[in-house]
Amino acid sequence: MFISPAFAQGAGGPGGFDLMALAPLVLIFVVFYFLLIRPQQKRAKEHKEMLLKIRRNDKIVTNGGLIGKVAKVNDDRDELELEIAENVRVKVRRGMIAEVVSKSED
């Protein structure tokens, strides 16, 4: 015969738990937490605080791009009445506000 038989190498004992194999996964999670998760949570908290502080005569920008002045705040329905032009008012959900451009001077 021209082909010699191949024999499997003897298997070692059962593999134990290796803590060093888990280290790269833990490191990746820590990096993701500090670079992605934590800053996103901080931004969301700041945005929520900004939404709660909106008052009448604040100039705001909506997520849709409308820029206007807050004419009325309806806290129980979580709505704002936004004046986008003279005598032109639209109702906007509070959660759809992207940013406050300028604060009122009360």
C-alpha positions in Angstrom: 0.0 0.0 0.0 1.1 3.5 -0.8 -1.0 5.3 1.8 0.0 5.0 5.5 -2.7 5.0 8.1 -3.1 8.3 10.0 -3.7 8.0 13.7 -5.4 10.6 15.8 -3.2 12.3 18.4 -4.0 11.3 21.9 -6.6 13.7 23.4 -5.6 15.5 26.6 -7.6 15.5 29.8 -10.9 17.5 30.0 -10.4 21.2 29.6 -10.8 23.3 32.8 -12.2 26.8 33.2 -9.7 29.3 31.9 -10.2 32.8 33.3 -7.8 34.3 30.8 -10.0 33.2 27.9 -12.8 35.4 29.4 -10.6 38.5 29.8 -10.9 39.8 26.2 -14.7 39.7 26.4 -14.8 41.5 29.7 -12.4 44.1 28.3 -14.6 44.6 25.2 -17.6 45.1 27.4 -15.8 47.7 29.6 -14.7 49.6 26.5 -18.2 49.6 25.0 -19.7 50.7 28.4 -17.4 53.8 28.7 -17.3 54.7 25.0 -20.9 54.0 23.9 -23.4 53.2 26.7 -22.5 55.7 29.4 -22.3 58.8 27.1 -25.7 57.8 25.5 -27.3 57.5 28.9 -25.9 60.9 29.9 -27.2 62.6 26.7 -30.7 61.0 27.2 -30.8 62.3 30.8 -29.8 65.8 29.7 -32.4 65.8 26.9 -35.1 64.7 29.3 -34.2 67.5 31.8 -34.2 70.0 28.9 -37.7 68.9 27.9 -39.0 69.4 31.4 -37.6 72.9 31.6 -39.3 74.2 28.5 -41.4 77.3 29.3 -43.5 79.9 27.4 -41.5 82.1 25.0 -38.6 79.7 24.6 -37.5 79.4 21.0 -37.2 75.7 20.0 -36.5 73.4 17.1 -38.5 70.2 16.6 -37.3 66.9 15.3 -39.0 67.7 12.0 -37.1 71.0 11.6 -39.8 73.5 12.6 -38.4 76.5 14.5 -40.8 78.5 16.6 -41.6 80.1 19.9 -43.6 78.3 22.6 -46.9 80.0 22.9 -48.5 77.6 25.4 -47.4 74.7 27.6 -49.9 72.0 28.3 -48.3 69.8 31.0 -51.2 67.4 31.6 -51.3 66.4 27.9 -47.6 66.6 27.4 -48.0 69.1 24.5 -46.7 72.4 23.5 -48.4 75.0 21.3 -45.7 76.4 19.0 -46.0 79.6 17.1 -44.1 79.2 13.8 -45.3 82.4 12.2 -47.6 85.3 13.2 -51.0 83.8 14.1 -49.9 80.4 12.9 -49.8 77.8 15.8 -49.2 74.1 15.8 -49.4 71.6 18.5 -46.2 69.6 19.2 -45.6 66.6 21.5 -43.0 67.5 24.1 -40.9 64.4 23.2 -40.5 65.7 19.6 -38.4 68.7 20.6 -34.8 68.5 19.4 -33.3 71.5 21.2 -34.0 74.8 22.8 -32.4 77.6 20.8 -32.9 80.4 23.3 -34.5 80.6 26.7 -37.2 83.1 27.7 -36.1 85.9 30.0 -38.6 85.5 32.8 
